[in-house]
């Protein structure tokens, strides 16, 4: 009887937790494209410091682009509350980025470690995470070159990536915040 009661309590707690779970952005490390600790640190510490999106990190061995491209079958491997997906790959067959605005982005981090010490590599990963979030939300390049991570010319070369800011300019930040807020993907501040 005690065992059944314990199972019932756990099941009720699980249902209550699922009901309270809020929508989030899934940052997915595909095939270990980025070292797990670096990936988690950048995604859950750095990115929310720039844009307070509710982010969860996941790992998977591969991403089937053909299947995620179909809007009728969104990727549910990471839970029903994952409303946007940003996949990070390291693959010579992929372009620098693929995007389905409002659904997902695939960011290729291949070669970001070239001519880079650990700090420079980390900064490049952080910038690509910001780019991935913006791409998944439907935002692309702007002319705020040097002051915005989404500045034109900062996408496909290391020089371009290194030459841009690790933040969003107001031209991207405010509409991005509105987009994320409309989808309940903003982490509300807590004042304790």
N, C-alpha and C positions, 0 to 999 in steps of 0.2 A: 504494500500500500504506500509506504514511504517513497519507494522508487517511482511509482506512478505519479505521486504528487510532485516529486522533484522534476520529473520529465515535463509535467504540465506547467510548472513554474518556469522552467527554461524555455519552453515553447512560447509561453505568453510573453516572456521578456524579449525573445527574439522577434516576435510579431510587433511588439511595442517599439523596439529599436528600429525595425524596418519602416514602421509608419512614421517615425520621427526623422528618418534619414532625409537629408536634403539633397537636391540635385548637385552634381559636381562635374568638373572637367577631368577627364581621365587622361593623364600623361602616361604613355605606354612606351617602355623601353623594349624595343624589339631585338631579340637575339643578343642582348647585352651590348647594344650599340654604344652605350655609355656605362662606365663602371657604376654598379648599383648604388654605392654610397654617395658618389658625386651626383648621380641622377636624382636621388631622393632629396639630397640637400638643396640642390638648385631648384627643383620643382616645388618643394614645400616650404622653403625658407626665402630664397631670393625672389622668385616670381610673385608670390603674394605680397612681398614688400614693395613691389612696384605697382601691381594691380591686384587688389584684394579678392581674387577669384578663389573659389572653393575648389582645391585641387587634390586629387588622390593619385598615387603612383601605382603602376602595375608593370609586370614583366610578362613577356610572351615570346615564344620562339620565332614566330613569323606572323606576318600580316598579309592577308589575301586581298590585294587592292581591288580586284574584280568584285569580290563579295561586298566590301564596304562601300563601293561606289553606288550600290543599289539603294536608293532612299527607302524602298519598301522593306528592306531587311537591315536595319541598323545593327551595329555590333553590340550585342548584349552580353558578351563574355565578362564584362566588368560591372555588371549590374544594371538594373533598369533605371537607376538614378544617374547614370553617366549620360549626360546630355550633349557633350562635345567630347571629341577624342583628338588627341594630338599624339601621333605615333612618331617615334624617333628610330631611324634605321641607319645602318652603315653599310651601304650597298652600291657597288659601282654601276649596277644596272638601273638605278633610280635617278631621276633628276634631283636637283637641290631641294625642290618641294613640289608636292601635289596637294591640291586643295579642293574640297567640296564645301564652299562657304555655308556656314550655319550648321555644319555637321562634323567635319573632320579635316585634319591636315596631316600630311606625312612629311617629316623633315629629315633630310639626309645629312647626318653629321660626319660623313666620311671625309677624311683628310683634315678635320679641324685641329688635329694634334700636330700638323706639320709646322715646323719652325716655331714651336710654342713650348714654353716651360709650363709647369702645372698651373700657375696663376693665369697665364694667358689662355690656356686651354679651357679652364673653368669659366673665364669671362666669355669666351666664344660660345660655350654651351649655354650659359645664361642668356646671351643675346638670342641664340637660336630658339630657346624656349619661349622668350617673349614674342619672337616672330611667329612661332608655331601657334601660340594662343591667338594672336591677331589674325593670322590666316584662317584658322578654324572658325573664327567669328565673322569672317568675310572682309577683313581689312587688308589692303595691299600697300604698295609703295606710295610714298608721298614726297614732296619736294623739300621737306625739312631736313636736308642732308646734313649729317654731322650732329644734329641735336635730337634725332629720333631713330630708334632702332629699325624703324620701317622706312628710313630714308632711301630714295631711289639709288641704285647702284651698290647697295650693301647686302646683296643676297647671294650671289654666286661666286664671289672671289674672297679669298682671305683678307686681301687688302681692303675690300669694301666692308667686310664684317668688322675688321679691326678699327676702321675709320669712323665708325658710328657710335652713337651713345648707347648705353645699356639701360635706356628708359624710353618711354613714349613721350612724344610731344603732345601738346594740348589738342592738335588736330586728329590724333588717334586716341589719346587717353579718354577724352570725354565721350565720344561716340562708343568706344569700346566698353566703358563703364556702363553706359546706357544699355547696350546690347546684353551684357552679362547680367545686369540688374533685372531687365525684362524677363530673363530666363531663370531668375532666382539662383544665379550662380555666384553672387557676391557674398563673401563672408562678412557678416555684420560685425562691427567692432564690439568688443566686450570691455567694459570699464570696471575693473576690479581693484 
